[in-house]
Amino acid sequence: MNPQHLAVPRLVIAAPSSGSGKTTVATGLMAAFSERGLTVSPHKAGPDYIDPGYHALATGRPGRNLDAFMCGPELVAPLFAHGAAGCDLALVEGVMGLYDGAAGRGELASTAQVAKLLRAPVVLVVDASSQSRSVAALVHGFASFDPQVRLGGVILNKVGSDRHEVMLREALEEAGTPVLGVLRRAPQVAAPSRHLGLVPVAERRADALAAVAALAEQVRAGCDLDGLLALARSAPPLHCEPWSPKQALLPHPDASRNRGSAPDAGGTPHGRPVIAVAGGPAFTFSYAEHAELLTAAGAEVVTFDPLRDETLPPRTAGLVIGGGFPEVYAPELSANEPLRKAVADFAAAGGPVAAECAGLLYLARSLDGKPMCGVLDADARMSERLTLGYREAVAVSDSALAAAGTRLRGHEFHRTVIEPGAGATPAWGFTHPERRVEGFVRQGVHASYLHTHWAAEPSVARRFVESAAAHR
């Protein structure tokens, strides 16, 4: 297919460092522009699952991730174009500081790289609470560090007073950088956090709605929305073919070793196999493209809530249990004995199960002493140590999810441990940044701490649907 010219107005919301207020500003802008009647496409640079939940609440559209490490730089623009198609405006919240990326990999997976790949102007959110004229030197450094990054303006956050604002504006006017917003300190709209970041929307929906509305009001009052929209509209057209789950599943020579024959996207002769996907407050981590790929591969995707549902959805032929916070809900998950038994019976019968992080813990024998599904001969518990970072992995053996030798890049993010850390047949062998094996493959079960983005290797969705159709 020929590349398309995508002329979606767009901005990247970045910051000098984490904690500057990117999520506050990005979410507030998304809500404020949506309230103006614009269709806003929300995006998040990096692997984070939680911020996109707030973005979705603000815009009414799925929050989508753009991760140049997990998916490769070549997929950033196509995935963006897929999500932003038909929208009036796209806003991308950055990750960490503007130029921070994968450790030891230069600009890879940084907000700056995403901005360059999208040819998008950058708005820098600066925590101005402890500076005045020095803000000009800070902004000048970020603007000049990489000439290919277009810094279009600044939003000053946590400004203390009118006098403080005047000093900041004078300094930035001297430096030639437009001030596109000034936000005062407003702790009442801060979202609560815990051991892995913000509390997800699904756990506090009513409060989250109120917080997003307050953020929109704060942004409307303090930001030049017309100026920001004009800057977004100055972005040049993107020349790329939008990512398509159906097209992604078509075999191509480079991926033939990882793909077998596949059902047509319309399903199998006996109807579409049901893939049950865990959701609800305990399992909130998922990428929108996963369900889209499963559907394109011929499955019917049905969500269930392990906190409340006592049975798997009717005709379940495959089970996907992604990330989330089962450690917070361990007593409730344990108390739902009928569903734990249903999951265990499904796995014992050879049903295909793909479990990531929270799903791994749920399949364990116990979590913090509370009985779980008992599919795996392993026990999990909370830990003081945070495990965080990108990983390069290769499938150790054939499973319902991946053929042996399949290579994927992923991300670990947890404050739990499971013992043992790998089964007799591990799921992955990590090749970077350390060499070790991890996870479990047992009958149809593939369980691991590793979060992956299936758009990088659509064969896993294809293979999983094939396994579900065969099991049914």
C-alpha positions as CSV (number, residue, x, y, z in Angstrom):
1,M,0.0,0.0,0.0
2,N,1.1,3.5,-0.7
3,P,1.9,5.8,2.3
4,Q,-0.8,8.3,3.1
5,H,-0.5,12.0,3.9
6,L,-1.9,12.3,7.4
7,A,-2.6,15.9,8.4
8,V,-3.8,15.5,12.0
9,P,-2.9,18.5,14.2
10,R,-0.8,17.2,17.0
11,L,1.3,18.1,20.0
12,V,3.7,16.3,22.3
13,I,3.5,17.3,25.9
14,A,6.9,16.8,27.5
15,A,8.9,17.9,30.6
16,P,12.4,18.3,31.8
17,S,11.9,15.4,34.2
18,S,9.3,13.2,35.8
19,G,7.1,14.9,38.4
20,S,6.8,18.2,36.4
21,G,3.1,17.7,35.7
22,K,3.0,16.1,32.3
23,T,0.0,13.9,33.1
24,T,-1.9,16.8,34.8
25,V,-1.4,19.1,31.8
26,A,-1.9,16.4,29.1
27,T,-5.1,15.0,30.6
28,G,-6.4,18.5,31.3
29,L,-5.8,19.6,27.7
30,M,-7.4,16.4,26.3
31,A,-10.5,17.1,28.4
32,A,-10.6,20.8,27.7
33,F,-10.3,20.4,23.9
34,S,-12.9,17.5,24.0
35,E,-15.3,19.8,25.8
36,R,-14.8,22.3,22.9
37,G,-16.3,19.6,20.6
38,L,-13.0,18.4,19.1
39,T,-12.4,14.7,18.6
40,V,-9.1,14.2,20.5
41,S,-6.9,11.2,20.0
42,P,-4.9,10.4,23.2
43,H,-1.5,8.8,23.2
44,K,1.3,8.0,25.7
45,A,5.0,7.6,24.9
46,G,6.5,4.6,26.6
47,P,5.0,1.4,28.2
48,D,2.8,3.0,30.9
49,Y,-0.7,1.5,31.2
50,I,-2.2,3.8,33.8
51,D,-2.0,7.3,32.3
52,P,-3.9,6.1,29.1
53,G,-6.8,5.2,31.3
54,Y,-7.1,8.9,32.4
55,H,-6.6,9.9,28.8
56,A,-9.5,7.7,27.7
57,L,-11.7,9.2,30.4
58,A,-10.9,12.7,29.2
59,T,-11.5,12.0,25.5
60,G,-13.9,9.1,25.2
61,R,-11.4,7.3,23.0
62,P,-8.9,4.5,23.7
63,G,-5.6,5.7,25.2
64,R,-2.8,4.3,23.0
65,N,0.9,3.8,23.7
66,L,3.7,4.7,21.4
67,D,6.8,2.7,22.4
68,A,9.8,2.8,20.1
69,F,11.6,0.2,22.1
70,M,8.9,-2.5,22.3
71,C,7.5,-1.9,18.8
72,G,10.4,-0.3,17.0
73,P,10.8,3.2,15.7
74,E,9.3,2.2,12.4
75,L,5.9,1.5,14.0
76,V,5.5,4.7,16.0
77,A,4.0,6.8,13.2
78,P,1.8,4.0,11.8
79,L,0.4,3.2,15.2
80,F,-0.2,6.9,15.8
81,A,-1.9,7.2,12.5
82,H,-4.1,4.2,13.3
83,G,-5.3,5.8,16.5
84,A,-5.6,9.4,15.2
85,A,-7.5,8.6,12.0
86,G,-10.4,11.0,11.6
87,C,-9.6,13.0,14.7
88,D,-9.4,16.8,15.0
89,L,-6.4,16.8,17.3
90,A,-3.9,14.3,18.7
91,L,-2.1,14.8,22.0
92,V,0.9,12.7,23.0
93,E,2.0,12.7,26.7
94,G,5.7,12.1,27.0
95,V,7.6,9.8,29.3
96,M,10.2,10.9,32.0
97,G,12.3,13.8,30.8
98,L,12.2,14.9,27.2
99,Y,15.5,13.2,26.2
100,D,15.3,10.2,28.6
101,G,14.9,6.9,26.9
102,A,15.9,3.2,27.2
103,A,19.0,2.9,29.4
104,G,22.2,2.9,27.4
105,R,20.4,3.2,24.1
106,G,20.7,6.9,23.3
107,E,17.5,8.5,22.3
108,L,15.7,5.2,21.7
109,A,12.2,5.3,23.3
110,S,12.5,8.9,24.5
111,T,9.8,11.5,24.1
112,A,12.2,13.4,21.8
113,Q,12.5,10.5,19.5
114,V,8.7,10.1,19.4
115,A,8.3,13.8,18.6
116,K,10.7,13.6,15.7
117,L,9.1,10.4,14.3
118,L,5.7,12.2,14.4
119,R,7.1,15.6,13.2
120,A,5.2,17.0,16.1
121,P,5.8,20.3,18.0
122,V,6.7,19.9,21.6
123,V,5.2,21.8,24.5
124,L,7.5,21.7,27.6
125,V,5.8,21.5,31.0
126,V,8.1,23.1,33.5
127,D,7.8,22.9,37.3
128,A,8.6,26.5,38.1
129,S,8.0,26.3,41.8
130,S,11.6,26.9,42.8
131,Q,13.0,29.2,40.1
132,S,12.5,32.5,38.4
133,R,14.9,33.8,35.7
134,S,16.8,30.4,35.7
135,V,13.7,29.0,33.8
136,A,15.1,30.7,30.7
137,A,18.4,28.8,30.9
138,L,16.6,25.5,31.5
139,V,14.2,26.0,28.5
140,H,17.1,27.2,26.3
141,G,19.0,24.1,27.0
142,F,16.1,21.8,26.1
143,A,15.3,23.8,23.0
144,S,18.9,23.7,21.7
145,F,20.0,20.2,22.7
146,D,18.6,18.6,19.6
147,P,17.9,21.0,16.7
148,Q,15.5,18.4,15.2
149,V,13.2,18.7,18.2
150,R,10.9,21.6,17.7
151,L,10.1,23.2,21.0
152,G,7.0,25.3,20.3
153,G,6.3,26.7,23.7
154,V,6.2,26.3,27.5
155,I,3.5,25.7,30.1
156,L,4.6,26.8,33.5
157,N,3.3,24.6,36.3
158,K,3.1,25.2,40.1
159,V,3.5,28.9,39.8
160,G,3.2,30.5,43.2
161,S,1.9,34.1,42.7
162,D,1.2,36.9,40.2
163,R,4.7,38.3,40.9
164,H,6.3,34.9,40.3
165,E,4.4,34.6,37.0
166,V,5.6,38.0,35.9
167,M,9.3,37.1,36.5
168,L,8.9,33.8,34.7
169,R,7.3,35.4,31.7
170,E,9.9,38.2,31.5
171,A,12.7,35.6,31.5
172,L,11.1,33.4,28.8
173,E,10.3,36.5,26.7
174,E,14.0,37.4,26.8
175,A,14.8,33.9,25.7
176,G,12.3,34.0,22.8
177,T,10.1,31.1,24.0
178,P,6.3,31.5,24.0
179,V,4.5,30.9,27.2
180,L,1.3,29.0,26.3
181,G,0.0,28.4,29.8
182,V,0.5,29.2,33.5
183,L,-0.9,26.8,36.1
184,R,-1.0,27.6,39.8
185,R,-0.5,25.0,42.5
186,A,-3.6,23.0,42.8
187,P,-3.1,19.8,45.0
188,Q,-6.8,19.2,45.2
189,V,-6.8,17.8,41.6
190,A,-3.8,15.5,42.1
191,A,-4.6,11.8,41.5
192,P,-3.7,9.5,44.3
193,S,-0.6,7.2,43.8
194,R,0.7,4.0,45.3
195,H,3.6,1.6,44.7
196,L,3.4,1.5,40.9
197,G,2.1,5.0,40.2
198,L,-1.3,6.5,39.9
199,V,-4.3,4.6,41.0
200,P,-6.0,3.3,37.8
201,V,-9.3,4.8,36.6
202,A,-11.2,1.5,37.0
203,E,-10.6,1.6,40.8
204,R,-11.9,5.1,41.3
205,R,-14.0,6.0,38.4
206,A,-16.3,8.6,40.1
207,D,-13.4,10.4,41.7
208,A,-11.4,10.1,38.5
209,L,-14.2,11.8,36.5
210,A,-14.3,14.6,39.0
211,A,-10.5,15.0,38.9
212,V,-10.4,15.1,35.1
213,A,-13.2,17.7,35.1
214,A,-11.2,19.8,37.6
215,L,-8.1,19.4,35.4
216,A,-10.0,20.6,32.4
217,E,-11.2,23.7,34.3
218,Q,-7.7,24.4,35.5
219,V,-6.3,24.1,32.0
220,R,-9.0,26.3,30.5
221,A,-8.3,29.0,33.0
222,G,-4.5,28.9,32.7
223,C,-3.7,27.9,29.1
224,D,-3.9,29.6,25.7
225,L,-6.0,26.9,24.1
226,D,-6.2,28.8,20.8
227,G,-2.4,29.2,20.7
228,L,-1.9,25.6,21.5
229,L,-4.3,24.5,18.8
230,A,-2.6,26.8,16.3
231,L,0.8,25.2,17.2
232,A,-0.7,21.8,16.7
233,R,-2.1,22.7,13.3
234,S,1.4,23.9,12.3
235,A,2.6,20.3,12.3
236,P,3.5,19.1,8.7
237,P,1.7,16.1,7.2
238,L,2.9,12.6,8.2
239,H,3.7,10.4,5.3
240,C,3.0,6.8,6.4
241,E,0.6,4.0,6.1
242,P,-1.7,3.7,9.2
243,W,-1.2,0.5,11.1
244,S,-4.0,-2.0,10.5
245,P,-4.5,-5.2,12.6
246,K,-5.9,-7.0,9.6
247,Q,-2.9,-6.0,7.4
248,A,-0.5,-6.7,10.3
249,L,-1.6,-10.4,10.4
250,L,-0.9,-11.0,6.7
251,P,2.2,-13.2,6.4
252,H,5.4,-11.5,5.2
253,P,8.8,-13.1,4.5
254,D,10.6,-11.6,7.6
255,A,8.1,-13.2,10.0
256,S,7.4,-16.5,8.3
257,R,9.5,-18.5,10.9
258,N,7.1,-17.4,13.6
259,R,3.8,-17.9,11.9
260,G,1.9,-20.9,10.9
261,S,-1.1,-21.1,8.7
262,A,-3.8,-18.8,10.1
263,P,-7.6,-18.7,10.0
264,D,-9.1,-16.0,7.9
265,A,-9.9,-12.8,9.8
266,G,-13.5,-13.6,9.5
267,G,-13.2,-16.6,11.8
268,T,-13.2,-20.4,11.5
269,P,-15.8,-22.7,9.9
270,H,-17.4,-23.3,13.3
271,G,-17.6,-19.6,14.3
272,R,-15.3,-17.3,16.1
273,P,-13.5,-18.8,19.1
274,V,-14.2,-16.8,22.3
275,I,-11.2,-15.3,23.9
276,A,-12.0,-14.2,27.5
277,V,-9.9,-11.2,28.6
278,A,-9.6,-10.4,32.3
279,G,-10.7,-6.9,33.2
280,G,-12.2,-5.0,36.2
281,P,-10.3,-3.1,38.9
282,A,-7.7,-5.9,39.5
283,F,-6.7,-6.3,35.8
284,T,-6.5,-2.9,34.2
285,F,-3.3,-3.2,32.1
286,S,-3.8,-3.8,28.4
287,Y,-3.0,-2.3,25.1
288,A,-5.9,-1.6,22.8
289,E,-4.1,-3.2,19.8
290,H,-4.2,-6.6,21.5
291,A,-7.9,-7.0,21.4
292,E,-7.9,-5.5,17.9
293,L,-5.4,-8.2,16.7
294,L,-7.3,-11.0,18.4
295,T,-10.5,-9.9,16.7
296,A,-8.7,-9.5,13.3
297,A,-7.3,-13.0,13.8
298,G,-10.8,-14.4,14.0
299,A,-11.7,-14.3,17.7
300,E,-14.6,-13.0,19.6
301,V,-13.2,-11.0,22.5
302,V,-15.2,-11.0,25.7
303,T,-14.2,-9.2,28.9
304,F,-14.8,-10.7,32.4
305,D,-14.1,-9.5,35.9
306,P,-12.3,-12.0,38.2
307,L,-13.5,-10.0,41.2
308,R,-17.2,-10.5,40.5
309,D,-17.8,-13.1,37.8
310,E,-18.0,-16.7,39.2
311,T,-17.7,-18.4,35.8
312,L,-15.8,-17.8,32.6
313,P,-17.7,-16.4,29.6
314,P,-19.8,-19.0,27.7
315,R,-17.8,-20.9,25.1
316,T,-14.4,-19.6,26.3
317,A,-11.7,-21.2,24.2
318,G,-8.8,-19.0,25.2
319,L,-7.9,-16.9,28.3
320,V,-5.9,-13.7,28.4
321,I,-5.0,-12.4,31.9
322,G,-3.0,-9.2,31.6
323,G,-1.4,-6.8,34.1
324,G,-2.9,-5.0,37.0
325,F,-3.0,-5.0,40.8
326,P,-4.0,-8.4,42.1
327,E,-1.8,-7.8,45.2
328,V,-4.3,-5.0,46.2
329,Y,-7.3,-7.3,45.7
330,A,-5.8,-10.6,46.8
331,P,-8.5,-11.3,49.5
332,E,-11.3,-10.7,47.0
333,L,-9.7,-12.7,44.2
334,S,-9.1,-15.5,46.6
335,A,-12.7,-15.4,47.9
336,N,-14.0,-15.9,44.4
337,E,-13.4,-19.7,44.6
338,P,-15.8,-20.7,41.8
339,L,-13.9,-18.6,39.3
340,R,-10.5,-19.8,40.6
341,K,-11.6,-23.4,40.1
342,A,-13.0,-22.6,36.6
343,V,-9.6,-21.1,35.5
344,A,-7.8,-24.1,37.0
345,D,-10.1,-26.6,35.2
346,F,-9.7,-24.7,31.9
347,A,-5.9,-24.8,32.2
348,A,-5.9,-28.4,33.3
349,A,-7.9,-29.3,30.2
350,G,-5.2,-27.8,28.0
351,G,-6.9,-24.5,27.3
352,P,-4.6,-21.8,26.0
353,V,-3.9,-19.1,28.6
354,A,-1.7,-16.0,28.1
355,A,-0.8,-14.4,31.4
356,E,1.3,-11.3,32.0
357,C,2.5,-10.1,35.4
358,A,-0.7,-9.8,37.3
359,G,-2.0,-12.8,35.4
360,L,1.1,-14.7,36.4
361,L,0.3,-14.0,40.1
362,Y,-3.3,-15.0,39.7
363,L,-2.3,-18.3,38.3
364,A,0.1,-19.0,41.1
365,R,-0.6,-21.3,44.1
366,S,-0.8,-18.3,46.4
367,L,-0.4,-14.5,46.6
368,D,0.7,-13.1,50.0
369,G,-0.6,-16.3,51.6
370,K,-4.0,-16.1,49.9
371,P,-5.0,-19.1,47.7
372,M,-5.0,-18.3,44.0
373,C,-5.8,-20.5,41.0
374,G,-3.1,-23.0,41.6
375,V,-2.3,-23.5,37.9
376,L,1.4,-23.0,38.6
377,D,3.5,-24.6,41.3
378,A,4.7,-21.3,42.6
379,D,3.9,-18.8,45.3
380,A,4.0,-15.0,45.0
381,R,4.4,-12.2,47.5
382,M,4.9,-8.4,47.7
383,S,8.5,-7.2,47.8
384,E,10.3,-4.1,48.9
385,R,12.2,-4.1,45.6
386,L,10.8,-2.5,42.4
387,T,11.7,-4.4,39.3
388,L,11.5,-2.0,36.3
389,G,13.0,-1.8,32.8
390,Y,13.0,-2.9,29.2
391,R,13.9,-6.4,28.3
392,E,15.0,-8.3,25.2
393,A,13.6,-11.8,25.2
394,V,13.4,-15.0,23.1
395,A,10.8,-17.7,23.5
396,V,12.5,-20.7,25.0
397,S,10.0,-23.3,23.8
398,D,6.8,-23.7,21.8
399,S,3.7,-22.5,23.5
400,A,0.1,-21.4,22.7
401,L,1.4,-17.8,22.4
402,A,4.8,-18.0,20.7
403,A,6.9,-20.4,18.7
404,A,10.3,-21.3,20.0
405,G,12.8,-18.7,18.9
406,T,10.3,-15.8,18.6
407,R,12.0,-12.6,19.7
408,L,10.2,-9.8,21.4
409,R,11.1,-6.7,23.4
410,G,9.1,-6.1,26.5
411,H,8.9,-4.4,29.8
412,E,9.0,-5.5,33.5
413,F,7.2,-3.4,36.1
414,H,6.4,-5.0,39.4
415,R,7.0,-5.0,43.2
416,T,6.3,-8.6,43.7
417,V,8.3,-11.8,43.4
418,I,7.3,-15.3,42.5
419,E,9.2,-18.4,43.7
420,P,10.4,-20.2,41.7
421,G,10.9,-17.5,39.1
422,A,10.8,-20.0,36.3
423,G,9.2,-23.4,35.7
424,A,10.8,-26.6,34.3
425,T,9.9,-25.1,30.9
426,P,10.5,-21.3,31.1
427,A,8.5,-18.9,29.0
428,W,11.3,-16.5,28.0
429,G,15.1,-16.3,27.9
430,F,16.2,-12.7,28.5
431,T,19.2,-11.7,26.5
432,H,19.4,-8.0,27.6
433,P,20.2,-6.3,30.0
434,E,20.9,-9.6,31.8
435,R,20.8,-13.2,30.8
436,R,18.3,-15.4,32.6
437,V,15.2,-17.5,32.1
438,E,11.8,-16.5,33.4
439,G,8.2,-17.5,33.4
440,F,6.3,-20.8,32.9
441,V,5.0,-22.8,29.9
442,R,2.8,-25.7,30.9
443,Q,0.3,-27.4,28.6
444,G,-1.6,-24.4,27.1
445,V,-0.3,-21.9,29.7
446,H,2.2,-19.2,28.9
447,A,2.8,-17.1,32.1
448,S,5.4,-14.5,32.7
449,Y,6.2,-11.1,34.3
450,L,7.1,-9.7,30.9
451,H,4.7,-7.1,29.4
452,T,4.8,-7.2,25.6
453,H,3.1,-5.2,22.8
454,W,1.7,-7.6,20.2
455,A,1.8,-5.0,17.4
456,A,5.6,-5.7,17.3
457,E,5.0,-9.4,16.5
458,P,1.4,-10.0,15.5
459,S,2.1,-13.7,15.1
460,V,1.5,-14.2,18.8
461,A,-2.2,-13.1,18.4
462,R,-2.6,-15.3,15.3
463,R,-1.0,-18.3,17.1
464,F,-3.1,-17.8,20.2
465,V,-6.4,-17.7,18.2
466,E,-5.3,-20.8,16.3
467,S,-4.7,-22.5,19.7
468,A,-8.1,-21.4,21.0
469,A,-9.8,-22.7,17.8
470,A,-8.0,-26.0,18.1
471,H,-8.8,-26.4,21.8
472,R,-12.5,-25.6,21.2
